[in-house]
Amino acid sequence: MEYEKILELIKIMEDSSLTTFSYKEGDSEILLKKEVTAVKQVEAAPAKVKEATEPAGDGVEYIKAELIGTFYEAPSPQAKAFVSVGDKITKGQVVGIIEAMKMMNEVVSEYEGTVEAILVENEQMIEYGQPLFKIKTV
């Protein structure tokens, strides 16, 4: 296969939505793969942002992100969320997952109490130290 044809195939693939392309001509075969990372940005509702900035106290604590990544409310897209507003939780209970560098990291509650608010959306990009859950402790 000619060098120019290979360059043309690469350019066509870069400009398309294809992620894999295979081509065979005689004894020559070429396989092109393109890694695509999808990022979905979700903005928190203003009420949630305001609530997240309130100081803790009076039996209220916040579970905060320990790393930067993507927050997931369930172990898989088809599964039920780990917790919902109103759920009673225990210390050490998994309440979410943060994906960072293709590694899934469990978010574990440091508190025992009731989930008063979930301050982030599923698949939202989060920052280190960002409040994720508002907990009314016992």
SEDO-589179 format. One record per atom (N, C-alpha, C): residue in three letters; z, x, y. Coordinates in steps of 0.1 Angstrom, whole numbers, padded with zeros to 4 digits, always signed. Atoms other than C-alpha are relative to their C-alpha. Last residue first. Layout:
BEGIN
alaZXY;...
***
This chain:
BEGIN
val-0012+0008+0004;val+0646-0274+0109;val+0013+0008+0003;thr-0008-0006+0010;thr+0616-0259+0128;thr+0012-0009-0003;lys-0013+0005-0003;lys+0590-0279+0146;lys+0009+0004-0011;ile-0009+0004+0011;ile+0559-0258+0140;ile+0013-0005+0006;lys-0012+0002-0006;lys+0529-0253+0163;lys+0009-0007-0010;phe-0008+0012+0003;phe+0501-0237+0145;phe+0012-0001+0008;leu+0008+0008+0009;leu+0474-0212+0153;leu+0006-0013-0003;pro-0008+0010+0007;pro+0488-0193+0183;pro-0010-0009-0009;gln+0004+0014-0004;gln+0465-0163+0191;gln+0009-0010-0008;gly-0011+0006-0007;gly+0483-0130+0185;gly-0003-0014+0005;tyr-0013-0004+0004;tyr+0451-0112+0175;tyr+0010-0006+0009;glu-0005-0013-0004;glu+0421-0132+0184;glu+0013+0003-0005;ile-0013-0001-0006;ile+0403-0161+0167;ile+0004+0014+0004;met-0004-0014-0002;met+0368-0171+0159;met+0013+0000+0007;gln-0001-0005-0014;gln+0368-0208+0149;gln+0003+0015-0001;glu+0011-0010-0002;glu+0356-0217+0113;glu+0000+0005+0015;asn+0006-0007+0012;asn+0380-0247+0112;asn-0012+0008+0004;glu+0010+0007+0009;glu+0394-0255+0146;glu-0004+0008-0012;val+0013-0005+0001;val+0425-0240+0163;val-0008-0009-0010;leu+0005-0004-0013;leu+0458-0253+0176;leu-0014+0007+0000;ile+0009-0010+0005;ile+0470-0273+0146;ile-0008+0004+0012;ala+0014-0001-0006;ala+0499-0293+0160;ala-0007+0012-0007;glu+0001+0009-0012;glu+0534-0305+0150;glu-0014+0000+0005;val+0012-0003-0008;val+0534-0290+0115;val-0001-0010+0011;thr+0010+0010+0001;thr+0570-0297+0102;thr-0012+0005+0009;gly+0000+0011-0009;gly+0596-0272+0093;gly-0011-0009-0002;glu-0002+0012+0008;glu+0604-0239+0075;glu+0000-0011+0011;tyr-0010+0010-0004;tyr+0591-0208+0093;tyr+0000-0012-0010;glu-0013-0007-0001;glu+0574-0175+0087;glu+0011-0010+0001;ser-0010+0005-0010;ser+0543-0194+0075;ser+0013+0009-0001;val-0012+0005+0006;val+0516-0174+0057;val+0011-0004+0010;val-0010+0002-0011;val+0481-0169+0069;val+0012-0007-0006;glu-0008+0013-0001;glu+0462-0156+0039;glu+0008+0000+0012;asn-0014-0003-0001;asn+0436-0128+0044;asn+0008-0013+0002;met-0007+0013-0003;met+0400-0132+0031;met+0015+0004+0000;met-0013+0001+0008;met+0381-0099+0034;met+0007-0013+0004;lys+0004+0005+0013;lys+0344-0099+0047;lys+0012-0001-0010;met+0008-0011+0007;met+0354-0077+0076;met-0002-0004-0014;ala+0003-0011-0008;ala+0380-0103+0087;ala-0007+0011-0008;glu+0010-0009+0005;glu+0383-0138+0073;glu-0002+0011+0010;ile+0008-0007-0010;ile+0415-0155+0083;ile-0009+0010-0007;ile+0006-0013+0004;ile+0429-0180+0059;ile-0007+0005+0012;gly+0013-0002-0004;gly+0453-0210+0064;gly-0005+0014-0005;val+0004+0011-0009;val+0487-0225+0059;val-0014+0002+0004;val+0013-0003-0006;val+0500-0204+0029;val-0005-0012+0008;gln+0011+0008+0004;gln+0537-0211+0023;gln-0013+0004+0007;gly+0008-0007+0010;gly+0561-0182+0027;gly-0012-0009-0005;lys+0002-0015-0003;lys+0587-0202+0046;lys-0007+0006-0012;thr-0011-0009+0003;thr+0583-0239+0038;thr-0004+0014+0003;ile+0004-0013+0006;ile+0560-0266+0052;ile+0013+0008-0002;lys-0012-0009+0001;lys+0565-0303+0059;lys-0005+0013-0007;asp-0004-0006+0013;asp+0531-0319+0068;asp+0013+0008+0002;gly-0010+0008+0007;gly+0529-0339+0100;gly+0005+0005-0013;val-0011+0004-0010;val+0497-0324+0113;val+0009-0010-0007;ser+0005+0010-0010;ser+0477-0312+0082;ser+0012-0002+0010;val-0010+0008-0007;val+0481-0282+0059;val-0006-0010+0010;phe-0013-0004+0004;phe+0461-0262+0034;phe+0011-0009+0005;ala-0007-0010-0009;ala+0430-0282+0041;ala+0014+0003-0005;lys-0008+0006-0010;lys+0414-0300+0011;lys+0007+0011+0009;ala-0014+0002+0002;ala+0387-0281-0007;ala+0007-0007+0011;gln-0002+0013+0007;gln+0349-0286-0005;gln+0015-0003-0001;pro+0005+0011-0008;pro+0344-0258+0021;pro+0002-0014-0006;ser+0014+0001+0002;ser+0367-0234+0002;ser-0005-0012+0008;pro+0005-0012+0008;pro+0403-0221+0005;pro-0015+0000-0003;ala-0001+0003+0014;ala+0410-0245+0034;ala-0006+0012-0008;glu-0011+0009+0003;glu+0417-0243+0071;glu+0002-0003-0015;tyr+0004+0011+0010;tyr+0395-0213+0077;tyr+0013-0008-0003;phe-0011+0008+0007;phe+0400-0190+0107;phe-0007-0011-0009;thr+0003+0014+0001;thr+0374-0164+0115;thr+0010-0007-0007;gly+0009+0004+0011;gly+0385-0129+0125;gly-0004-0015+0002;ile+0012+0006-0006;ile+0410-0109+0146;ile-0010-0004-0011;leu+0013-0008-0002;leu+0443-0101+0131;leu-0011-0008+0006;glu-0004-0014+0001;glu+0480-0113+0128;glu-0012+0010+0000;ala+0010-0009+0007;ala+0471-0147+0141;ala+0005+0014+0000;lys+0010-0006-0008;lys+0502-0167+0153;lys-0009+0009-0009;ile+0006-0009+0010;ile+0524-0193+0137;ile-0012+0006+0007;tyr+0014-0001+0001;tyr+0543-0208+0167;tyr-0004+0010-0011;glu+0005-0014+0002;glu+0579-0219+0168;glu-0015-0001-0002;val+0015-0001+0001;val+0596-0250+0182;val-0004+0014-0001;gly+0004+0003+0014;gly+0633-0257+0176;gly-0015+0000-0002;asp-0004+0013+0004;asp+0641-0260+0213;asp-0005-0004-0014;gly-0014+0003-0003;gly+0621-0229+0221;gly+0003-0014-0005;ala-0008+0005+0011;ala+0586-0216+0221;ala+0014-0002+0004;pro-0009-0009+0007;pro+0568-0213+0254;pro+0007-0006-0012;glu-0013+0004-0003;glu+0538-0236+0262;glu+0010+0010-0008;thr-0005-0010-0010;thr+0505-0217+0260;thr+0015-0004+0004;ala-0002-0013+0006;ala+0494-0234+0228;ala+0006+0010+0010;glu-0011+0001+0010;glu+0499-0269+0242;glu+0003+0014-0005;lys-0012+0002-0008;lys+0476-0261+0272;lys+0013+0000-0009;val-0002-0012-0006;val+0449-0248+0248;val+0013+0000+0009;lys-0005-0009+0009;lys+0453-0278+0226;lys+0003+0014+0006;ala-0014+0004+0003;ala+0450-0302+0255;ala+0006+0010-0010;pro-0010-0004-0010;pro+0419-0283+0267;pro+0014-0004-0003;ala-0002+0011-0010;ala+0401-0288+0234;ala+0010+0004+0010;ala-0011+0009+0001;ala+0394-0255+0216;ala+0001-0010+0011;glu-0009-0001-0010;glu+0359-0241+0217;glu+0012-0010-0002;val-0005+0014-0003;val+0340-0236+0185;val+0011+0002+0011;gln-0011-0001-0010;gln+0318-0206+0180;gln+0004-0014+0003;lys-0001+0014-0006;lys+0298-0205+0147;lys+0012+0001+0010;val-0013+0001-0007;val+0287-0170+0137;val+0000-0014+0007;ala+0000+0012-0009;ala+0260-0166+0111;ala+0014+0000+0006;thr-0014+0004-0001;thr+0255-0131+0096;thr+0000-0012+0010;val-0002+0008-0012;val+0220-0124+0083;val+0015-0005+0000;glu-0014+0006+0000;glu+0213-0095+0060;glu+0001-0008+0013;lys-0006+0000-0014;lys+0175-0090+0057;lys+0014-0006-0001;lys-0011+0009-0001;lys+0159-0080+0024;lys+0006+0002+0014;leu-0007-0001-0013;leu+0125-0065+0018;leu+0011-0010+0000;leu-0010+0011-0001;leu+0111-0058-0017;leu+0007+0002+0014;ile-0009-0002-0011;ile+0079-0038-0021;ile+0009-0012+0001;glu-0008+0012-0002;glu+0059-0033-0052;glu+0009+0003+0011;ser-0010-0001-0011;ser+0031-0008-0059;ser+0007-0014+0002;asp-0012-0006+0005;asp+0013-0006-0093;asp+0011+0001+0011;gly+0002-0011+0010;gly-0013-0031-0083;gly+0013+0006-0006;glu+0014-0003+0000;glu-0001-0050-0053;glu-0003+0011-0009;lys+0005-0010+0010;lys+0033-0066-0054;lys-0015+0001+0001;tyr+0015+0000+0000;tyr+0052-0083-0026;tyr-0004+0011-0010;ser+0005-0009+0010;ser+0088-0095-0024;ser-0015+0000+0000;phe+0014+0000+0002;phe+0105-0110+0007;phe-0004+0010-0011;thr+0005-0008+0011;thr+0141-0119+0012;thr-0015-0002-0001;thr-0011-0010+0002;thr+0160-0133+0043;thr-0004+0010-0012;leu-0001-0004+0014;leu+0131-0153+0058;leu+0011+0011-0001;ser-0013+0004+0005;ser+0139-0169+0092;ser+0001+0005-0015;ser+0000+0013+0008;ser+0109-0151+0107;ser+0015-0002-0004;asp+0003+0011-0009;asp+0105-0124+0135;asp+0002-0014-0007;glu-0010+0000-0011;glu+0121-0096+0115;glu-0001-0012+0009;met-0012+0004+0005;met+0100-0106+0084;met+0011+0000+0011;ile+0000+0014+0003;ile+0068-0104+0103;ile+0013-0006-0005;lys+0000+0007-0013;lys+0077-0070+0118;lys+0000-0015-0003;ile-0014-0001-0006;ile+0086-0057+0083;ile+0001-0008+0013;leu-0008+0009+0008;leu+0053-0070+0068;leu+0015+0000+0006;glu+0004+0013-0004;glu+0033-0053+0097;glu+0009-0011-0008;leu-0005+0002-0013;leu+0051-0020+0091;leu-0002-0015+0005;ile-0015+0001+0002;ile+0043-0022+0054;ile+0007-0003+0013;lys-0003+0013+0006;lys+0007-0030+0061;lys+0015-0002-0001;glu+0001+0010-0010;glu+0005+0000+0085;glu+0003-0014-0005;tyr-0011+0000-0009;tyr+0018+0023+0059;tyr+0000-0011+0010;glu+0001-0008-0012;glu-0009+0013+0034;glu+0012-0001+0009;met+0000+0009-0012;met+0000+0000+0000;met+0000+0009+0012;
***
